[in-house]
């Protein structure tokens, strides 16, 4: 097989991956709308803090970037990303928990 | 185990994490299940991180461990030290960090892939990079999206946090509050040009995959864009902006997921993106304004023909005292308290709780009416009142309480203004026309606790203050409630 055929094959594999990822994305958006619409206004602030923490999932990518051992720049960017994403995750869940505890103790 | 087995197990762990996130958010549909829900969310995050650490192909541990440690310590300290009243700005700050992490990861991946491309195919299987191959166009588009959304989320959130924290600074000898809307001359044009420039640089990134220079130009431009779209927004519109930035931080994570082909980032990011959009939509509806109007138009830029404050208030405003209000409570069966941002400012929630408990012990039914945009973030009032141990079933939503307001004997409005302004119903030319309000003017007696007759964010006078059934109690929110409690005890 020559290079062009290899490239074409790679491109079609990339295309299939992209379609798969887009499918996941669209379905997740629908799930998100279904679930979040039912959250009562009383819990909107904890929801923001909690969903905020969930968006810190970037930490997964940051860990790989910081630990791949592929050059100082790439590692450095990953390192800073790990710190920021971890603050986002840990802080977000803790603050959300602190607020929800206040709602719970009256039950 | 072969590499592909490890990869399969890792991806299954990511799937488990995604399911835990969805169950976690589902838990938030009721206060009883909410704590458990967030614990499931946190567990999901733990699973995802663990799977990455164990099976993510990490080769050098120094920076990974250091980053996790520093981030955890800072996160814990911030979350524990912060007073609950400062939560809006902290949520904004965390949002920004999430956005920043996303664009840094995308940047790191771009640098990595360019390196892999130029050094030939001698580094197979490391990270998600396709060694030696051209970077596919969809990856470049995703990298651009991540860089742009992440960077504008960071700077937008920092500005928003500054506004929420009431940061002020000196500018040419004058004190300037960040929370004021800053309107630059020609700001629409500047913002538009900046946005266009961002898109052009995105195109340059896609066309020049051999350098990461354009990526950092994009990050810088998007940062400026993030500042430009946040500074013209005033304090009372913050709930919308915070919700929108929340959505953006999710979308940035999503875009990064497309960069590194990782489904858990895409799913989690999409959930957060949807959540933020729903909240944005709820906040906009509660103000009867479109998102475009909130983002690009200034509310209440005086002189739009409405009646002046003097016309509305002249000779009609009746003031009252704590003792007089205490006597009103004597004959009351139902009392409703309508809190606004003023309650948060004066930290009145505990004093409010004391009065509510006292009245309840005397057989008065006390409820709270919460407008969706009262305060500086969605659900702000609910959190403050929950902090003061007020049961959540006492907190009524606007739509729930409005039909019953005619049967309320005394309505206590504390630090709220625009959300109880009947002009929204009566004057179609008013800047708040059509905004759903809490119809306290229909209660038998309305007591408005406020420091002065100054207008709310909309900048218009409130005829409620001059209505026949309204009494003004001019005082700071907290002091007023302390005096009211004392007066009720004496009577």
Interface residues (C-beta under 8 A of the other chain):
Chain A: X7 X10 X11 X14 X17 X18 X21 X24 X25 X28 X29 X31 X32 X33 X35 X36 X37 X38 X39 X40 X41 X42 X43 X44 X45 X46 X47 X48 X49 X50 X51 X52 X53 X54 X55 X56 X57 X58 X59 X60 X61 X62 X63 X64 X65 X66 X67 X68 X69 X70 X71 X73 X74 X75 X76 X77 X78 X79 X80 X81 X82 X83 X84 X85 X86 X87 X88 X89 X90 X91 X92 X93 X94 X95 X96 X97 X98 X99 X100 X101 X102 X103 X104 X105 X106 X107
Chain B: X14 X17 X18 X21 X22 X24 X25 X26 X28 X29 X30 X31 X32 X34 X35 X37 X38 X39 X41 X42 X44 X45 X48 X49 X52 X53 X56 X57 X58 X59 X60 X61 X63 X64 X66 X67 X68 X70 X71 X72 X74 X75 X76 X78 X79 X80 X82 X84 X87 X88 X90 X91 X94 X95 X97 X98 X100 X101 X102 X104 X105 X107 X108 X109 X111 X112 X115 X116 X123 X126 X127 X128 X130 X133 X134 X136 X138 X242 X243 X246 X249 X250 X252 X253 X254 X256 X257 X258 X259 X260 X261 X262 X263 X264 X265 X266 X267 X268 X269 X270 X271 X272 X273 X274 X275 X276 X278 X279 X282 X370 X372 X377 X378 X379 X380 X382 X383 X386 X387 X389 X390 X391 X392 X395 X397
